[in-house]
Amino acid sequence: MAALPTFLSSCIAPDSAGQNAFLFGVPSPGTLEAHLINLSDSLSPTSKFVSSTTTSTGTASWDASSSLGCYPYLGDTTSPSPSPPATNATAPAPAAPVPSFPPPITIVQFGNSVQTQFFPNGTWVTFETTTEATSSFLTPKLFSPVGSTNGWNWFLARAGGQSKTWRHLRIGSRTEAGSKDLTIAGSDPLLTVGAIAPDTNNYGNGLLFLIDPSGSTGSVYRATGNKRPDRNLTATDVLVTLGKPSPLNMNSNTLTVDAVPVTTAFAAFILDKVPIPKYVTPSMLQKKIAS
């Protein structure tokens, strides 16, 4: 084990079992590394290099100056991912689910649209263009998981380009669609953060917390993922349905532009440069939303 490496941009995610944590970062153009974190001494964590994946240099390449987001599959069933490919593979392997193989962690690079799936044994599936979705997304601050089941992770995300539209998408199925919810469609929040909020063990349900630009007010939405398989989706289908928003109790706190969202399955955290991290969990709002 060695000291934690330093990256200009990085992200951390657990495996699907919540037993190990991995640090991802770009040490040089075109290369993404994975490190296993040892937290046996939480005040002095160490790490072990696991493996790396590469992309050709160009517009779609790992870039140390671009933001990263890491998203494990946390659902209620084993992800129907393809068999683990050879390290540095640049295309998905033929579909051949291996139930005993741990689901991957998806790493998304924001800005120039590269994405990869990292398997805990050190193998990768890397896509050198926008992969599981066709949009280029702005920032991990506006890319929020709200469900995880049937091998898919559901997200609400703000896309780039001139329109800067909100999109809802599934990672694991390469499917996305524009959000038809008018409340969120015109919003320009400080950040969003999501969490899974199972209803009768339905892990396709979650919550989306939206913080207004002021940082002192916000809303919370019930989010429901569409479980229909890709082959049965129609042009009018939505992938995530948002319920009626409820006011979010900020407890007189005001977040700054430095605040970052962190989703750990059933809890949504918001960390800021203040003495005490701020957080909200779905259980705080379940009763209010249900009413």
C-alpha positions in Angstrom: 0.0 0.0 0.0 1.1 3.6 -0.7 -0.1 7.1 0.1 -3.2 8.2 -1.8 -2.2 9.6 -5.3 -3.0 13.2 -6.1 -5.1 14.0 -9.2 -6.3 17.4 -10.5 -9.8 15.7 -11.0 -10.9 12.5 -9.3 -13.8 10.6 -7.9 -14.4 7.9 -5.3 -17.0 5.1 -5.4 -17.7 1.9 -3.5 -18.2 -1.5 -5.2 -21.8 -2.8 -5.3 -21.4 -4.7 -2.0 -20.1 -1.6 -0.2 -17.0 -3.5 0.9 -14.3 -1.7 -1.0 -13.8 1.9 -2.2 -12.0 2.9 -5.3 -10.3 6.1 -6.3 -10.2 7.1 -10.0 -8.2 9.8 -11.6 -6.3 11.0 -14.7 -2.5 11.1 -14.2 -1.8 12.0 -17.8 -3.8 12.7 -21.0 -5.5 9.6 -22.3 -5.1 7.5 -19.1 -7.6 6.8 -16.3 -6.3 4.9 -13.2 -8.1 2.9 -10.5 -6.7 2.6 -7.0 -8.1 0.5 -4.1 -8.4 2.5 -0.9 -7.4 1.1 2.4 -9.4 2.8 5.2 -8.1 0.7 8.1 -6.6 3.9 9.4 -9.2 6.5 8.5 -6.8 9.4 9.5 -4.1 8.1 7.2 -5.7 6.2 4.3 -3.5 4.3 1.8 -4.1 2.9 -1.6 -3.0 0.2 -4.0 -2.9 0.7 -7.8 -5.3 -1.7 -9.5 -5.2 -1.0 -13.2 -5.7 1.6 -15.9 -7.5 2.1 -19.2 -6.5 4.4 -22.1 -8.1 6.3 -24.9 -6.6 7.7 -28.0 -5.7 11.4 -27.7 -8.2 13.8 -29.3 -11.5 15.3 -28.5 -12.8 12.2 -26.8 -10.0 11.3 -24.4 -9.4 11.2 -20.7 -8.4 14.7 -19.7 -7.0 15.8 -16.3 -8.8 19.1 -16.4 -12.3 17.6 -16.9 -14.6 16.6 -14.0 -15.2 13.0 -13.2 -18.3 11.3 -11.7 -18.3 7.7 -10.4 -21.5 5.7 -10.1 -21.7 2.1 -8.7 -24.6 -0.2 -9.4 -26.5 -0.4 -6.1 -29.6 -2.1 -7.2 -31.6 -5.1 -5.9 -30.5 -7.5 -8.6 -27.2 -8.5 -10.2 -26.4 -6.2 -13.1 -27.0 -7.9 -16.5 -23.6 -6.6 -17.7 -21.6 -8.4 -20.4 -18.8 -10.8 -19.4 -15.8 -9.0 -18.1 -13.7 -7.9 -21.2 -10.0 -7.7 -21.5 -8.3 -4.7 -19.9 -8.5 -1.6 -22.1 -11.2 -3.0 -24.3 -12.8 -0.2 -26.5 -16.2 -1.9 -27.2 -18.7 -3.9 -25.2 -18.2 -7.7 -25.1 -21.0 -9.9 -26.4 -23.9 -10.0 -24.0 -23.4 -13.0 -21.7 -24.6 -12.2 -18.2 -22.4 -13.7 -15.4 -24.6 -13.4 -12.2 -21.6 -14.2 -9.9 -19.5 -11.3 -11.3 -19.7 -8.1 -9.3 -21.5 -5.2 -11.2 -19.2 -2.5 -12.6 -18.7 1.1 -11.5 -19.4 3.6 -14.2 -17.1 6.5 -14.6 -18.3 9.5 -16.6 -16.1 12.3 -17.8 -17.9 15.6 -18.1 -17.1 18.1 -20.9 -15.6 15.9 -23.6 -17.8 12.8 -23.1 -15.8 9.7 -22.3 -17.2 6.9 -20.2 -16.0 3.6 -18.9 -17.2 0.7 -16.8 -14.7 -0.6 -14.2 -15.0 -4.1 -12.8 -13.6 -4.7 -9.3 -11.2 -7.3 -10.7 -9.5 -4.6 -12.7 -10.9 -5.0 -16.2 -12.6 -2.2 -18.1 -15.1 -1.5 -20.9 -14.2 2.0 -22.3 -16.2 4.0 -24.9 -14.4 6.8 -26.6 -17.5 8.7 -27.5 -20.6 9.5 -25.5 -21.5 6.0 -24.6 -24.6 5.0 -22.6 -26.2 8.3 -23.7 -26.0 10.6 -26.7 -25.7 13.9 -24.8 -22.6 15.7 -23.4 -23.3 16.5 -19.8 -22.3 19.6 -17.9 -21.1 18.7 -14.5 -21.4 16.0 -11.8 -23.2 18.6 -9.7 -26.2 18.2 -12.1 -26.0 14.5 -12.7 -28.0 12.7 -10.1 -28.8 9.0 -9.6 -32.4 8.3 -8.5 -32.8 4.6 -8.9 -30.9 1.3 -9.4 -32.5 -1.9 -10.4 -32.7 -4.5 -13.2 -29.1 -3.7 -14.1 -29.8 0.0 -14.8 -29.0 3.2 -12.9 -31.5 6.0 -13.5 -30.3 9.6 -13.6 -31.6 13.1 -14.0 -28.9 15.2 -15.7 -28.3 18.6 -17.2 -27.0 18.3 -20.8 -24.6 20.7 -22.5 -24.9 22.4 -25.8 -26.9 25.5 -26.6 -30.2 24.2 -25.2 -28.8 22.9 -21.9 -31.8 20.7 -21.5 -32.5 18.3 -18.7 -32.3 14.6 -19.7 -33.3 11.5 -17.9 -31.3 8.4 -18.7 -30.4 4.8 -17.8 -26.8 3.8 -17.6 -26.6 0.1 -18.4 -29.1 0.3 -21.3 -27.7 3.2 -23.3 -31.1 4.9 -23.3 -31.9 8.5 -22.6 -34.7 11.0 -23.3 -35.6 14.6 -22.7 -37.3 15.4 -19.5 -41.0 16.3 -20.0 -41.4 17.6 -16.5 -42.0 21.3 -16.9 -41.0 22.2 -13.3 -37.5 21.0 -13.7 -37.2 21.7 -17.5 -36.7 25.4 -17.0 -34.7 25.3 -13.8 -31.1 26.3 -13.4 -30.2 25.1 -9.9 -27.0 25.4 -7.9 -26.9 21.6 -7.7 -29.0 18.5 -7.6 -28.4 15.3 -5.6 -30.3 12.0 -5.7 -30.8 8.9 -3.5 -32.6 5.6 -3.8 -35.8 5.4 -1.8 -37.2 1.9 -2.2 -41.0 1.5 -2.1 -41.9 -2.1 -1.2 -38.4 -3.1 -2.2 -38.6 -1.3 -5.6 -35.1 0.1 -6.1 -36.3 1.9 -9.2 -37.7 4.6 -7.0 -35.8 7.5 -5.5 -35.7 11.1 -4.6 -34.2 14.1 -6.4 -33.2 17.1 -4.3 -32.8 20.4 -6.2 -31.0 23.3 -4.6 -32.0 26.7 -5.9 -29.2 29.2 -7.1 -29.5 31.1 -3.8 -28.3 28.0 -2.0 -30.8 28.6 0.8 -34.0 27.1 -0.7 -34.8 24.0 -2.7 -37.3 21.3 -3.6 -37.5 17.5 -3.4 -39.2 15.3 -6.0 -40.3 11.6 -5.9 -38.6 9.9 -8.9 -39.8 6.7 -10.5 -37.8 4.8 -13.0 -39.3 3.2 -16.1 -38.5 -0.6 -16.0 -39.6 -1.3 -19.6 -36.9 -3.0 -21.6 -35.2 -0.9 -24.4 -36.9 -3.0 -27.1 -40.3 -2.0 -25.8 -39.7 1.7 -25.3 -41.5 4.1 -27.6 -40.7 7.6 -28.7 -43.2 9.0 -26.1 -41.9 7.0 -23.1 -40.2 8.8 -20.3 -37.4 7.0 -18.3 -37.9 8.9 -15.1 -41.2 10.3 -13.8 -41.0 13.1 -11.3 -43.8 13.6 -8.7 -45.1 16.9 -7.4 -42.2 18.9 -5.7 -42.2 19.6 -2.0 -40.3 22.4 -0.3 -36.9 21.3 1.0 -36.2 22.3 4.6 -32.7 23.8 4.6 -32.7 24.4 8.3 -31.5 28.0 7.7 -28.4 26.8 6.0 -27.0 28.4 2.8 -24.8 26.4 0.5 -22.0 28.0 -1.5 -20.8 27.4 -5.1 -18.2 25.0 -3.7 -20.9 22.6 -2.5 -20.8 19.1 -4.0 -23.4 16.3 -4.1 -22.6 12.8 -2.9 -24.9 9.8 -3.3 -24.4 6.7 -1.2 -27.4 4.6 -2.2 -30.0 5.4 0.4 -28.5 8.8 1.6 -28.0 12.0 -0.3 -25.1 14.1 1.1 -24.1 17.7 0.2 -20.6 18.7 1.3 -19.5 22.3 1.5 -16.6 24.3 2.7 -18.0 24.8 6.1 -17.0 23.3 9.5 -19.8 20.7 9.5 -20.9 18.8 6.4 -24.6 19.2 5.5 -26.6 16.2 4.5 -30.2 15.1 3.9 -31.5 11.5 3.8 -34.7 10.2 2.2 -36.1 9.1 5.5 -36.3 12.7 6.6 -38.7 13.5 3.8 -40.6 10.2 3.1 -43.6 11.0 5.3 -43.9 14.5 3.9 -43.7 13.4 0.3 -46.2 10.6 0.9 -48.7 13.1 2.2 
